[in-house]
Amino acid sequence: MRKISMVVLTFLLLLTGCAPNFQEDQEIVQEQDESTEKAIIPKYQISDQFYRTILPFKPSEARGMIVGNINTRYDIDEFETGLMRIAQRNFDPQKYLFQEGQYLDRETVGLWLNRKYTDEQLKEKGLSADKNIGLNPADPGVGDIKTRHQENPIYLAHILEHNYLLKDAEGTARLEGVVIGLALNSVYYFQEIQYGPTYEKKIDHATLEKEGKKIADEVIKRLRQMEGLSQVPITIALFELESQSAIVPGNYFAYAHADKGSAKLGGWQNVNEEYILFPSTEAREKHRDNETTFLNFKQDVEDYFPNFNGVIGEAYYVENELQKLQINIPIQFYGKAEAIGFTQYITGLVMEHFPNYIAVEVNVTSVNGPESLIVRDVDQKEPFVHIYE
């Protein structure tokens, strides 16, 4: 018998693949620079894939800048959650505690995201020479504006810092790891004049990777010069942003690690992850079998509502293997009974069409908001289903 729960949290906890770790809250001493203060480690760790966060929560001084620097909500979310996955390669979630970045403040991030300025441009902007630390290419300021932008695109869109701490035997938590995400534009948007038409410059992946690694080499040098970061292990990861019109996120494609005290990054490691829209030309070219399975599911949904064709999927691949498929079905219902019946039908289709080595999540929505949620985790015999009230 299918399980229908009215409490989303219950099954979200179970989806993680292991039982939550329920312990008592722990009071610790957090050491930062030359000061110490009391902090709390939460007693709940809902999965061994998630870091526990030190409380009270300390927001990064650069918090909020990401919204203005990255074009889509999809990229914003993946840029942050993907960076946590990168962190797990060097910092074990069972040992390390998470904290938002405390070293790159708003002013520093803003200055690093600038272009490198000429002396004349510095005067025009009223900046001193010590503020000329932009990591993006200089605009020579001579010639046609459109040509200059095309030849000197802005590569670096945003910088994200995460901190990882370890608790010692005396109950003191110290910074023992920093992970930096560099968001890179695959498409650079610009205007010749304010409020004028927007142009775009597509940046090929090879160029993006070359420029991203060059920027990363400079970032690690600068981090080592900051107080508190001279001896901490640091990982830097490169994220390729999607275009403004994309409805799937971009992905991390490489990372490198600098051991304690080193101002040079070690060898770059490839990250073979990507998100693909179903149905799409890209899905058909790269993963025809998976798209065929999705299209068969979509066809059966449309058989239930013959005039409906709004089923779309977001497929997450690692090493070219499908790991998770998130399906969105926006549809208009005229009663709760109709929504319940449709959800039961869709639940059956999920079990029928998708093999159990793929995690599947289906969100059914209407103009009134979310209607139901179906989640089938890997190797799960029965899906968890929630009908929103």
C-alpha positions in Angstrom: 0.0 0.0 0.0 1.4 3.4 -1.0 2.4 5.6 1.9 0.8 9.1 1.9 2.2 11.5 4.5 0.9 14.9 5.2 4.3 16.0 6.8 7.0 16.7 4.2 9.8 16.7 6.7 9.3 13.0 7.7 10.1 11.6 4.3 12.7 14.2 3.4 14.7 12.9 6.4 14.3 9.3 5.3 15.4 10.2 1.7 18.9 10.8 2.7 19.8 7.2 2.7 20.7 6.9 6.4 18.9 7.6 9.7 19.3 11.0 11.2 22.0 11.3 13.9 20.1 12.5 17.0 22.5 13.7 19.7 22.5 16.4 22.3 23.4 19.9 21.4 27.1 20.5 22.1 28.4 23.8 23.4 31.9 24.6 22.1 34.4 27.4 22.0 34.9 28.8 18.6 38.4 30.3 18.0 38.6 33.0 15.3 41.8 35.1 14.8 42.8 36.0 18.4 39.3 35.9 20.0 37.1 33.1 21.2 33.4 32.9 21.8 30.8 30.2 22.7 28.9 28.4 20.0 26.5 25.5 19.6 26.7 22.4 17.4 23.2 21.3 16.6 22.2 17.8 17.8 20.5 16.8 14.5 22.5 15.7 11.5 19.8 14.6 9.0 22.3 12.9 6.7 26.0 12.0 6.5 26.0 14.0 3.3 25.2 17.3 5.1 27.5 19.3 7.3 26.3 20.5 10.7 26.3 24.3 11.0 27.7 26.2 14.0 25.1 28.3 15.8 24.4 31.1 16.2 24.5 31.4 12.4 27.1 33.9 11.2 26.3 35.2 7.8 29.1 36.1 5.4 29.7 39.8 5.0 29.3 39.3 1.3 25.9 37.7 1.8 23.3 38.8 -0.8 25.8 39.9 -3.5 25.2 36.6 -5.4 21.7 37.6 -6.3 22.9 40.6 -8.3 25.9 38.8 -9.9 24.3 35.5 -11.1 21.5 35.5 -13.6 19.2 32.6 -12.6 17.9 31.1 -9.4 18.9 27.7 -10.8 22.6 28.8 -10.9 22.5 30.5 -7.6 21.2 27.3 -5.8 23.6 24.9 -7.6 26.6 27.2 -7.2 26.2 26.9 -3.4 25.0 23.3 -3.0 27.5 22.1 -5.6 30.3 23.8 -3.7 29.4 21.7 -0.6 29.7 18.5 -2.7 33.2 19.7 -3.8 34.1 20.3 -0.1 33.3 16.7 0.7 36.2 15.5 -1.4 38.7 17.0 1.2 36.6 17.8 4.3 34.5 14.9 5.7 31.0 15.9 6.7 31.2 13.6 9.7 34.2 15.5 11.1 34.0 19.1 9.9 31.5 21.8 10.8 30.2 24.3 8.3 30.2 28.1 8.5 29.6 30.8 5.9 32.7 32.5 4.7 34.1 35.0 7.2 37.2 36.3 5.4 36.0 37.7 2.0 33.9 40.8 2.9 31.6 42.7 0.6 34.2 45.3 -0.4 36.9 42.7 -1.2 34.5 40.6 -3.3 33.3 43.7 -5.1 36.9 44.9 -5.9 38.0 41.4 -7.0 35.0 41.2 -9.5 36.0 44.5 -11.1 38.0 44.8 -14.3 41.7 45.8 -14.0 41.7 49.6 -14.5 44.1 51.9 -16.4 45.4 54.9 -14.5 42.9 57.2 -16.3 40.0 54.9 -15.4 41.1 54.9 -11.7 40.9 58.7 -11.7 37.5 58.7 -13.3 36.2 56.3 -10.7 37.9 58.0 -7.9 39.7 54.9 -6.8 43.2 54.7 -5.3 45.9 52.4 -6.8 45.5 49.9 -3.9 41.9 49.3 -5.0 42.9 48.3 -8.5 42.7 44.6 -7.8 40.1 43.5 -10.3 40.4 39.9 -11.6 38.6 40.5 -14.8 40.4 41.7 -18.1 41.0 45.4 -18.5 39.0 47.5 -20.9 41.6 49.5 -22.9 39.2 52.4 -23.2 40.1 53.0 -26.9 38.0 52.1 -29.9 34.4 51.0 -30.4 32.7 50.0 -27.1 31.0 47.0 -28.5 34.3 45.6 -30.0 36.1 46.2 -26.7 33.5 44.2 -24.8 33.6 41.4 -27.3 37.4 41.2 -27.1 37.6 41.6 -23.3 34.6 39.8 -21.8 34.1 39.6 -18.0 34.8 36.0 -17.1 34.4 36.1 -13.3 30.8 36.8 -12.2 31.0 35.9 -8.5 33.1 34.5 -5.7 31.7 32.3 -2.9 33.5 31.3 0.3 32.7 28.4 2.7 34.6 27.7 5.9 35.0 24.3 7.6 36.0 23.9 11.2 37.2 21.0 13.4 36.5 20.5 17.1 39.5 19.4 19.2 39.5 17.3 22.4 39.1 20.4 24.5 35.9 21.5 22.7 37.5 24.3 20.7 36.5 24.7 17.0 39.1 26.0 14.7 39.2 26.9 11.1 40.7 23.9 9.2 39.5 24.4 5.7 38.3 26.9 3.2 36.5 26.2 -0.1 36.1 28.9 -2.8 33.8 28.8 -5.7 34.5 30.9 -8.8 31.4 31.5 -11.0 32.4 31.9 -14.6 30.3 33.4 -17.4 29.6 31.1 -20.4 27.7 34.0 -21.9 28.8 37.6 -21.2 26.0 40.2 -21.4 26.8 43.9 -21.9 25.4 47.2 -23.1 27.0 50.0 -25.1 25.0 52.6 -23.2 22.9 52.5 -20.1 19.3 51.4 -20.9 20.5 50.5 -24.4 20.1 47.1 -26.1 21.8 44.1 -24.5 24.4 42.2 -26.5 26.0 38.9 -25.7 29.3 37.3 -26.1 29.4 33.5 -25.9 32.6 32.1 -24.3 33.7 28.7 -25.3 34.5 26.2 -22.6 38.2 25.9 -23.3 38.7 29.7 -23.0 36.6 29.7 -19.8 38.6 26.9 -18.3 41.9 28.6 -19.1 40.9 32.0 -17.7 39.3 30.4 -14.7 42.5 28.6 -13.7 44.5 31.8 -14.2 42.1 33.6 -11.9 42.3 30.8 -9.3 46.1 31.0 -9.2 45.8 34.7 -8.3 43.1 34.0 -5.7 45.1 31.5 -3.8 48.0 33.9 -3.6 45.8 36.6 -2.2 44.1 34.4 0.3 47.5 33.3 1.7 48.2 37.0 2.5 45.1 37.4 4.6 45.3 37.2 8.3 44.1 33.7 9.5 44.4 32.0 6.1 48.2 31.6 5.7 48.2 28.0 6.9 44.7 26.7 6.2 44.0 24.0 3.5 42.2 25.7 0.6 40.2 24.2 -2.3 39.1 26.3 -5.3 36.5 25.1 -7.7 35.3 26.4 -11.1 31.6 26.7 -11.9 30.3 27.4 -15.5 27.2 29.5 -15.4 24.3 28.9 -17.8 22.7 31.6 -20.0 20.0 33.9 -18.7 17.3 31.9 -20.5 18.3 28.5 -19.2 15.9 26.5 -17.0 18.6 24.1 -15.7 21.6 25.1 -13.7 25.3 25.2 -14.7 27.8 23.0 -13.1 31.3 22.7 -11.5 33.8 21.3 -13.9 37.2 21.4 -12.1 38.7 22.0 -8.7 42.2 22.1 -7.2 43.5 21.9 -3.6 46.3 23.8 -1.8 47.7 22.1 1.2 48.3 23.8 4.5 50.6 26.8 3.9 51.0 26.4 0.2 50.4 29.3 -2.1 50.1 27.1 -5.2 47.2 24.9 -6.2 47.9 21.2 -6.8 46.8 19.4 -9.9 43.4 20.2 -11.3 40.8 17.5 -11.0 37.9 17.3 -13.4 34.4 17.2 -12.2 32.1 15.4 -14.6 28.7 16.7 -13.6 25.9 18.3 -15.6 22.2 19.1 -15.7 20.2 18.4 -18.8 16.7 19.4 -19.7 14.2 16.7 -20.8 13.0 16.8 -23.5 15.7 18.7 -25.4 18.0 18.4 -28.4 21.0 18.0 -25.9 19.2 15.2 -24.1 18.5 13.4 -27.4 22.1 13.8 -28.6 23.8 12.8 -25.3 21.4 10.4 -23.6 18.8 9.1 -26.1 17.8 6.1 -24.0 17.1 8.2 -20.9 15.1 10.7 -22.9 13.1 8.0 -24.6 12.1 6.7 -21.1 11.1 10.2 -20.1 9.1 10.7 -23.3 7.2 7.5 -22.7 6.3 8.7 -19.2 5.3 12.1 -20.6 3.1 10.4 -23.1 1.3 8.4 -20.4 0.7 11.7 -18.4 -0.8 13.3 -21.5 -3.1 10.3 -22.0 -4.6 11.2 -18.6 -5.1 14.9 -19.7 -5.1 14.7 -23.6 -4.8 18.5 -24.0 -1.8 18.8 -21.6 1.8 18.8 -22.6 3.7 20.7 -19.9 5.9 17.9 -18.4 9.5 18.8 -18.2 12.4 17.1 -16.4 15.8 18.2 -15.0 18.3 15.3 -15.2 21.4 15.3 -13.0 24.4 13.3 -14.4 27.6 12.3 -12.7 30.3 10.6 -14.9 27.6 10.5 -17.7 25.4 8.3 -15.5 21.9 9.5 -14.6 21.7 10.0 -10.8 18.5 12.0 -10.3 15.5 13.1 -12.3 13.4 15.9 -11.1 10.1 16.3 -13.0 7.7 19.3 -12.9 4.1 18.9 -13.9 2.1 22.2 -13.9 -1.6 21.5 -14.4 -5.0 22.9 -13.6 -7.2 21.0 -11.2 -10.9 21.7 -10.3 -11.0 19.9 -7.0 -8.9 18.1 -4.4 -10.2 14.7 -5.4 -9.0 15.3 -8.9 -5.5 16.2 -7.6 -5.4 13.1 -5.4 -6.4 10.8 -8.3 -3.9 12.3 -10.6 -1.1 12.0 -8.0 -1.9 8.3 -7.5 -1.8 7.8 -11.3 1.6 9.6 -11.6 3.0 7.5 -8.7 2.2 4.4 -10.6 3.9 5.8 -13.7 7.0 6.6 -11.8 7.3 3.0 -10.6 6.6 1.6 -14.0 8.9 3.7 -16.2 12.0 4.5 -14.1 14.5 1.9 -12.9 15.1 1.9 -9.1 18.8 2.9 -9.5 17.6 6.4 -10.4 16.3 8.8 -7.8 13.1 10.5 -9.0 11.2 13.5 -7.7 7.9 14.7 -9.2 6.4 18.1 -8.3 2.8 18.6 -9.3 1.7 22.2 -9.2 -1.3 24.4 -10.2 -2.1 28.1 -10.2 -2.8 27.7 -6.5 0.7 26.5 -5.8 2.1 23.0 -5.0 -0.4 20.2 -5.2 1.6 17.1 -4.5 5.1 15.7 -4.2 6.3 12.2 -5.2 9.8 11.0 -4.2 11.3 7.7 -5.0 14.8 7.3 -3.8 17.4 4.8 -5.1 16.5 1.2 -4.4 13.3 2.3 -2.7 10.4 -0.2 -3.2 7.6 2.2 -2.4 7.7 6.0 -3.1 6.8 8.6 -0.5 3.9 10.8 -1.5 2.7 14.0 0.0 -0.6 15.7 -0.9 -0.5 19.4 0.1 -3.5 20.7 2.1 
